[in-house]
Amino acid sequence: MKVTVIGAGLGGLAAAIALRQQGIDTQVYEKARGLQPIGAGLSLFPNGLNVLNAILPGLADSLIRVGSQAQRVNLRKSNGDLIAQNQLPLQEQYGQPMLNIRWSQLQETLASVLPPDLIHLNYRCVGFDQTDSGVEVQFENGETAQADVLIGADGIHSIVRQLLVGDGSPRYAGRLSWRAVLQYQHQLLPADEVTIMTSIDGKIFTLIDVGDGQIFWSAGALSERENLHKQATEVKSHVLETFAGWAEPVEAIVTATAAEAIVERPIWDRPPLESWNKGRVTLLGDAAHPMVPSLGQGANTAFEDAWELAQFLAQQPSIEAAFAHYENSRIPRTQVIQARSAFQGSRSYDTDSETFLRGIAEQARASQAEFEEWLYEYGRG
Ligand SMILES: Cc1cc2nc3c(=O)[nH]c(=O)nc-3n(C[C@H](O)[C@H](O)[C@H](O)COP(=O)(O)OP(=O)(O)OC[C@H]3O[C@@H](n4cnc5c(N)ncnc54)[C@H](O)[C@@H]3O)c2cc1C
């Protein structure tokens, strides 16, 4: 079987590794000229780490060696007052920690286990045609690729999803986000603690150690406008203005950050789909189930998708059967996580709508302890 993956983001790279591990011939096509660390840093949780080890034994362990493990979360007001300190006994409970890591490090680690000639850069997918015998993908540069299966791992603005489902643009969730990683030290930022600072007007500022003396900061604020600033210096000034007067080390760390290192991005999501597949084409990661990032589960669930899809394609007698298993397994789980992310991110879906499977809303409202157990037990060997 030959598989074409569109998108060399975290989901597409994990899918390529998982498919190759199953002996499936896979090629990845990416529109960018180089791998883009689009998010500065991110957090991986036991479900994502366990499944990375299932995809390729030792993969999560190699990430753990370069990232930073959090043992505690400090929740503070914008004036610095401590609201709560929560322990994170994830390692003891689920066999893996909360791992915080630079995006580029994660992306490079995933790419490094693939043969370099498998990732085709500067290939923007613009269309595909499928027949009973195969699928042809067309690229902006005029080239085409033939395969038995096409996986759209091309993110929130997925062209594959548009051609497959045609459900328009993603929904703006009413928030802008800013993220950066820099070399930084501060007594309030021990390596094993995550600090989350919030204010009642919906602003949030998170500070996380990501190893090697580097801090990943991530900020968010409600905003009616979803259009981005044009210049890097405007972005930095806007963040400083938005968080002016916040307790140490917020202003100091933004001031110390190079303007070009700050990633500004609107927060989007989409309502869940009832089906991700048609014929020989399916979706994975944000292309299939984008969610607001309140639980940090977007990449983690993309890794779960990659593992399951590769297993089903290798084990099932036909593509149709593999896709049926993939949908039956992945849609209910990711719907719960999408809905829970939305509730936590003050963004609600219409959970009575037909796109939600029966009982999803109830599951998504389970107690935090029940939900975490269900979420993090996934992929545990
Ligand atoms: C503020 C914020 C914080 C987050 N924090 C976390 C976190 O802590 N933990 C977590 O698990 N998740 C987090 N996420 C979510 C996570 O970033 C995404 O869920 C994850 O990146 C999805 O991976 P993906 O491969 O599906 O899509 P992407 O990472 O978006 O990759 C898609 C790739 O496809 C390429 N592409 C797009 N169109 C085409 C085309 N036409 N042809 C070829 N290539 C194309 C893109 O260039 C890109 O490389 C966060 C998201 C945000 C916005």
The ligand as a Gaussian input file, in Angstrom:
#p B3LYP/6-31G(d) Opt

LIG

0 1
 C       -2.025000      28.686000      21.426000
 C       -1.976000      27.209000      21.171000
 C       -1.410000      26.356000      22.118000
 C       -1.391000      24.972000      21.908000
 N       -0.815000      24.166000      22.857000
 C       -0.843000      22.818000      22.695000
 C       -0.253000      21.954000      23.680000
 O        0.304000      22.400000      24.691000
 N       -0.332000      20.612000      23.476000
 C       -0.944000      20.067000      22.360000
 O       -1.014000      18.840000      22.234000
 N       -1.486000      20.867000      21.410000
 C       -1.446000      22.217000      21.543000
 N       -1.970000      23.023000      20.580000
 C       -2.596000      22.408000      19.396000
 C       -1.572000      21.954000      18.395000
 O       -0.801000      23.048000      18.003000
 C       -2.259000      21.369000      17.164000
 O       -3.344000      20.558000      17.537000
 C       -1.276000      20.527000      16.363000
 O       -0.241000      21.337000      15.882000
 C       -2.008000      19.845000      15.201000
 O       -1.083000      19.181000      14.382000
 P       -1.417000      18.941000      12.855000
 O       -0.256000      18.197000      12.315000
 O       -2.777000      18.364000      12.728000
 O       -1.526000      20.400000      12.221000
 P       -0.383000      21.514000      12.058000
 O        0.598000      21.438000      13.168000
 O       -1.085000      22.794000      11.830000
 O        0.377000      21.082000      10.738000
 C       -0.232000      21.179000       9.458000
 C        0.879000      21.198000       8.419000
 O        0.289000      21.131000       7.125000
 C        0.925000      22.072000       6.278000
 N       -0.037000      22.416000       5.224000
 C       -1.163000      23.166000       5.341000
 N       -1.793000      23.262000       4.160000
 C       -1.056000      22.554000       3.266000
 C       -1.201000      22.270000       1.879000
 N       -2.227000      22.764000       1.150000
 N       -0.260000      21.498000       1.268000
 C        0.790000      21.011000       1.980000
 N        0.981000      21.265000       3.295000
 C        0.061000      22.006000       3.943000
 C        1.276000      23.231000       7.208000
 O        2.288000      24.047000       6.661000
 C        1.709000      22.489000       8.452000
 O        3.075000      22.167000       8.443000
 C       -1.970000      24.421000      20.738000
 C       -2.522000      25.261000      19.762000
 C       -2.525000      26.647000      19.973000
 C       -3.130000      27.540000      18.920000

